[in-house]
Amino acid sequence: MKVLVTLFWSAVIGEVVGYIITALAGVPDEPLSTLIVSLVFGLFVLLISEVGVVQPKK
């Protein structure tokens, strides 16, 4: 469930940020490219959260 929520919000926030950046730069918006980049970044964040977090020793 954590993966789906993270990917959903990375897609939504990525699309909003992509729209704002392309509007400010004056270039045409490409939603598919923005979606792919934001999902890859979301997967990267999930990978880092699983690998980079040290579990406490008992």
C-alpha positions in Angstrom: 0.0 0.0 0.0 2.9 2.3 0.8 4.2 1.9 -2.7 0.9 2.8 -4.4 0.4 5.9 -2.2 3.9 7.1 -2.8 3.7 6.6 -6.6 0.3 8.3 -6.7 1.4 11.4 -4.8 4.7 11.5 -6.7 2.7 11.5 -10.0 0.3 14.2 -8.8 2.9 16.5 -7.3 5.2 15.8 -10.3 2.5 16.9 -12.8 1.8 20.0 -10.9 5.5 21.0 -10.6 6.0 20.1 -14.3 3.1 22.3 -15.3 4.3 25.2 -13.3 7.9 24.9 -14.6 6.9 24.7 -18.2 4.5 27.6 -17.8 7.2 29.7 -16.3 9.7 28.7 -19.0 7.3 29.2 -21.8 7.8 25.8 -23.3 5.0 23.3 -24.3 3.8 21.0 -21.5 4.5 17.3 -22.0 2.5 15.4 -19.4 3.7 11.9 -20.3 7.4 12.9 -19.9 6.6 14.6 -16.6 4.7 11.5 -15.4 7.5 9.2 -16.3 10.2 11.3 -14.6 8.1 11.8 -11.4 7.3 8.0 -11.2 11.0 7.2 -11.6 11.8 9.7 -8.9 9.1 8.2 -6.7 10.6 4.7 -7.2 14.0 6.1 -6.3 12.7 7.5 -3.1 11.1 4.2 -2.2 14.3 2.4 -2.9 16.3 4.7 -0.8 13.8 4.5 2.1 14.1 0.7 2.0 17.8 0.4 1.6 19.0 3.5 3.5 17.1 3.1 6.7 19.1 1.2 9.3 17.1 -1.2 11.4 17.8 -1.0 15.2 19.6 -4.1 16.6 17.8 -6.0 19.3 
